[in-house]
Amino acid sequence: MNTLASDNAALDAGPVQRWNAALAGGVCATAWFLATPGFVGSVALGAVLEAMNFRSLRCNGEMVFSQAVSGSALAAAGFGLRFSLLLAAITGSLYAGAHPVGLVIGLSLIVPSSLISAWIARPRDTDAAPLDPEEANWDEWNPWFARENTSDDEDSL
């Protein structure tokens, strides 16, 4: 029986989480040489809080989309609980003396991680024809509602 961590779905980190760990390590290493130890600790603490928050968000999303959780009330309660715990952790760390800028940098590392992962996972179709801006069908499509235009659409805008 193979018990490697990669075979265990509960321990599997998605590409966003792997990029997040790599960026957090790089930012902490860079901050180690450029800033004070308190700033580095705040960046690391922010990265840990953000990684736990994103991991919880990912697990909750997987449960909702796999129909393991029935109803939206439980998902909303989990959402509120997650943000309450995150708020308590951020408030406690600021009262304990964490550097606010370092904490925000650490908490914000998920954004470039998500963008890098999305860029890598983009479709590789380079032979797609460009869209013709003079196409008559563009007038029939409403991008705000993601459907074809109806007579009610022009009244509601």
ZABA-585887 format. One line per field, with one value per residue (C-alpha): x, y, z; chain. Coordinates in nm, 4 decimals, m for minus. Each point is the difference from the previous one (the first is absolute). Layout:
REM ZABA-585887
east X | ...;
north Y | ...;
up Z | ...;
c A | ...;
REM end
This chain:
REM ZABA-585887
east 0.0000 | 0.1407 | m0.0514 | 0.1760 | m0.1430 | m0.0754 | m0.2397 | m0.1965 | m0.2635 | m0.0245 | 0.3661 | 0.0039 | 0.0864 | m0.1287 | 0.2206 | m0.1114 | 0.1082 | 0.3345 | 0.0681 | m0.1097 | 0.2497 | 0.2775 | m0.0796 | m0.0296 | 0.3408 | 0.1525 | m0.1509 | 0.1075 | 0.3530 | 0.0193 | m0.1423 | 0.2558 | 0.2772 | m0.1836 | m0.2071 | m0.0116 | m0.0723 | m0.3362 | m0.1021 | 0.1078 | m0.1991 | m0.3055 | 0.0322 | 0.0324 | m0.2952 | m0.2127 | 0.0967 | m0.0928 | m0.3360 | m0.0723 | 0.0997 | m0.2299 | m0.2815 | 0.0403 | 0.0265 | m0.3254 | m0.1635 | 0.1139 | m0.1244 | m0.3361 | m0.0360 | 0.0777 | m0.2579 | m0.2696 | 0.0675 | 0.0263 | m0.3394 | 0.1551 | m0.1670 | m0.3693 | m0.1417 | 0.1571 | m0.0535 | 0.2847 | 0.2291 | m0.0874 | 0.0622 | 0.3401 | 0.0780 | m0.0881 | 0.1916 | 0.3085 | 0.0013 | m0.0670 | 0.2998 | 0.2138 | m0.1059 | 0.0808 | 0.3421 | 0.0849 | m0.1208 | 0.1912 | 0.3191 | m0.0253 | m0.0533 | 0.2989 | 0.2188 | 0.0010 | 0.1073 | m0.3195 | 0.1663 | 0.1760 | m0.3239 | m0.1845 | 0.2774 | m0.0186 | m0.3793 | 0.0055 | 0.2273 | m0.2982 | m0.0743 | 0.3217 | m0.0135 | m0.3472 | 0.1011 | 0.3094 | m0.2001 | m0.2714 | 0.2614 | 0.1651 | m0.3369 | m0.1247 | m0.1036 | 0.2888 | m0.2026 | 0.2187 | m0.1755 | m0.3292 | m0.1256 | m0.0329 | m0.3510 | m0.1275 | m0.1206 | m0.2267 | m0.1953 | m0.3747 | m0.0576 | 0.1797 | m0.3072 | m0.2194 | 0.2059 | m0.0239 | 0.3299 | m0.1528 | m0.2506 | 0.2063 | m0.2857 | m0.1640 | m0.1688 | m0.3685 | m0.2273 | 0.0078 | 0.3793 | 0.0095 | m0.2682 | 0.1865 | 0.3273;
north 0.0000 | 0.3328 | 0.2731 | 0.2934 | 0.3434 | 0.0557 | m0.2974 | 0.1483 | 0.2415 | 0.1779 | 0.1001 | 0.0858 | 0.3630 | 0.1551 | 0.2005 | 0.3285 | m0.1207 | m0.1236 | 0.3349 | 0.1738 | m0.1969 | 0.0756 | 0.3720 | 0.0175 | m0.1626 | 0.2344 | 0.3109 | m0.1049 | m0.0737 | 0.3352 | 0.1834 | m0.1741 | 0.1876 | 0.3307 | 0.0546 | m0.0520 | m0.3396 | 0.1296 | 0.0855 | m0.3436 | m0.1663 | 0.2061 | m0.0985 | m0.3655 | 0.0219 | 0.1668 | m0.2698 | m0.2756 | 0.1601 | 0.0492 | m0.3574 | m0.1378 | 0.2276 | m0.1038 | m0.3677 | 0.0274 | 0.1844 | m0.2668 | m0.2857 | 0.1710 | 0.0634 | m0.3614 | m0.1187 | 0.2302 | m0.0845 | m0.3735 | 0.0120 | m0.1293 | 0.2914 | 0.0491 | 0.3490 | 0.3396 | 0.0786 | m0.2268 | 0.1449 | 0.3537 | m0.0928 | m0.1442 | 0.3140 | 0.2211 | m0.2175 | 0.0030 | 0.3782 | 0.0412 | m0.2182 | 0.1877 | 0.3334 | m0.1214 | m0.1257 | 0.3255 | 0.2138 | m0.2104 | 0.0143 | 0.3787 | 0.0385 | m0.2288 | 0.2379 | m0.1355 | 0.2471 | 0.0968 | 0.0403 | m0.3350 | m0.1644 | 0.1437 | m0.1111 | m0.3516 | m0.0045 | 0.1246 | m0.2664 | m0.2068 | 0.2537 | m0.0458 | m0.3729 | m0.0209 | 0.2074 | m0.2114 | m0.3222 | 0.1318 | 0.1102 | m0.3417 | m0.1793 | 0.2162 | m0.1698 | m0.0538 | 0.0579 | 0.2359 | m0.0723 | 0.1608 | 0.2545 | 0.3552 | 0.1268 | 0.2370 | 0.3245 | 0.0655 | m0.3224 | 0.0659 | m0.2490 | 0.2279 | 0.2248 | m0.2943 | m0.0971 | 0.1707 | m0.0352 | 0.1325 | m0.2840 | m0.2590 | m0.0784 | 0.1269 | 0.3397 | 0.0229 | 0.2992 | 0.0141 | 0.0343 | 0.3468 | 0.1200 | m0.1320 | 0.1679;
up 0.0000 | m0.1104 | 0.2595 | m0.1621 | 0.0791 | m0.3699 | 0.0097 | 0.2882 | m0.1321 | 0.3365 | m0.0191 | m0.3688 | m0.0636 | m0.3174 | m0.2332 | 0.1565 | 0.3431 | m0.1320 | m0.1682 | 0.3175 | 0.2078 | m0.2495 | m0.0081 | 0.3780 | 0.0382 | m0.2551 | 0.1550 | 0.3499 | m0.1189 | m0.1777 | 0.3006 | 0.2231 | m0.1817 | m0.0465 | 0.3137 | 0.3721 | 0.1583 | 0.1247 | m0.3556 | m0.1220 | 0.2764 | m0.0922 | m0.3669 | 0.0992 | 0.2389 | m0.2678 | m0.2502 | 0.2461 | 0.0811 | m0.3670 | m0.0864 | 0.2698 | m0.1168 | m0.3632 | 0.0913 | 0.1930 | m0.2890 | m0.2444 | 0.2204 | 0.0559 | m0.3714 | m0.0821 | 0.2534 | m0.1378 | m0.3644 | 0.0651 | 0.1744 | 0.3251 | 0.1790 | m0.0567 | 0.0072 | m0.0090 | 0.3690 | 0.1071 | m0.2649 | 0.1108 | 0.3635 | m0.0916 | m0.1960 | 0.2968 | 0.2445 | m0.2222 | m0.0255 | 0.3719 | 0.0829 | m0.2522 | 0.1479 | 0.3508 | m0.1106 | m0.1808 | 0.2902 | 0.2516 | m0.2029 | m0.0380 | 0.3763 | 0.0562 | m0.2014 | m0.3539 | m0.2661 | m0.1885 | m0.3420 | 0.0313 | 0.1062 | m0.3018 | m0.2358 | 0.1398 | m0.0186 | m0.3602 | m0.1484 | m0.1157 | m0.2746 | m0.2009 | 0.0730 | m0.1523 | m0.3001 | m0.0679 | 0.0315 | m0.2311 | m0.2535 | 0.0013 | m0.0277 | m0.2875 | m0.3250 | m0.2385 | m0.3178 | m0.2013 | m0.3310 | 0.1037 | m0.2504 | 0.1299 | 0.0544 | m0.2670 | 0.1621 | m0.2987 | 0.0539 | 0.0020 | 0.2828 | 0.2472 | 0.0018 | 0.0982 | 0.3071 | 0.3378 | 0.1902 | 0.3237 | 0.0210 | m0.1935 | m0.2362 | m0.3152 | 0.0137 | 0.0735 | m0.0044 | 0.3826 | 0.0100 | m0.1483 | 0.2421 | 0.3058 | m0.0900;
c A | A | A | A | A | A | A | A | A | A | A | A | A | A | A | A | A | A | A | A | A | A | A | A | A | A | A | A | A | A | A | A | A | A | A | A | A | A | A | A | A | A | A | A | A | A | A | A | A | A | A | A | A | A | A | A | A | A | A | A | A | A | A | A | A | A | A | A | A | A | A | A | A | A | A | A | A | A | A | A | A | A | A | A | A | A | A | A | A | A | A | A | A | A | A | A | A | A | A | A | A | A | A | A | A | A | A | A | A | A | A | A | A | A | A | A | A | A | A | A | A | A | A | A | A | A | A | A | A | A | A | A | A | A | A | A | A | A | A | A | A | A | A | A | A | A | A | A | A | A | A | A | A | A | A | A | A;
REM end
